[in-house]
Amino acid sequence: MSIQTIPPAQRSGEAAVAGRLSTLDRYLPVWIIAAMAAGLLLGNFVPGLNTALDSVKVGEVSLPIAVGLLVMMYPVLAKVRYDQAHRVIGDRKLLITSLVINWLAAPAFMFALAWIFLPDLPEYRTGLIIVGLARCIAMVMIWNDLACGDREAAAVLVAINSVFQVFAFGALGWFYLQVLPAWLGLPATSADFSVWAITGSVLVFLGIPLLAGYLTRTLGEKAKGRQWYEAKFLPRLGPWALYGLLFTITLLFALQGGTITSRPLDVARIALPLLVYFVVVFGAGMLAGRLLDLGYAKTTTLAFTAAGNNFELAIAVAISTFGVTSGQALAGVVGPLIEVPALVALVYAALWTRDRYFTPDNLRPIRTETAGEKP
């Protein structure tokens, strides 16, 4: 079998998607860059802003940022058709592949990148490894939605990542920071992880919007029907996900603006392995989905849930374990600086593959007969 390239005349998927996007969606990279710049300016030039934003917290996360995350997550989870969850759970290829990439391949790859790029900077190296262990439970829903991935699959995979995160984060931290370095003859890092802090983060940043989204769809469809819910209600609710995203990015960079701008070389050294990580893991997810013939929507969901990381959790763990001014915390903060523009770019990359390697009707790979093969 071979993959047929779609002629240029048929490559209308991306244009069609762009035509359906609102102004907010179409120029999302511009708004994100503007939000990052605004946050850096606020953090550097508004006295006392950092203290005010960080004065009230949910766990170790600033309350305004927590609110932004909840506002960002709720509309996306309200779009999920929860009555289709059984279809995703029954797809063993998708679930097993996601678990292998998320909890075996991706953390090991981040461990290797941390030692390759930061062998002389143990604090940043440790922070990068912690980032690799924190699987995404938040922003991935946004990227998956923009790339026309499978919402139901994303919700299920995020929920599975959340459960694994509660039980596996501490054990994997112990393994990658202490056990594996000792086996390889490398310096080990001592770190204590609070299972309750991780559990609280998952319950707040996924549990609350997930319950709200489920109740909204269930009660909305019961009262008005699915046609009204999806044609009338969701278009009004949908933009709030991006409002929440931009608000969160602005505040996150406002809180850490001084740290980022005062250490540009350190930021660059942390950023390089992160960029490699996002591109390689996303590419591995897309390739695995194509080889397993999952179709475009599930393949895209697999790739984004593998490439994204839960920087909120990574930052919270780094701050609570090593301190707010630590190099480990800085590595966590640099994460969204690189993840946001990188994954926005990968949204367009995913749409590009859809137009060229997946059929427009069922969005599964186009297969053609080659010499010596049977149809």
Summary of the structure (lengths in Angstrom):
residues: 375
radius of gyration: 20.8
end to end distance: 8.7
largest distance: 71.7
contacts: 1305
relative contact order: 0.19
helix: 77%
strand: 3%
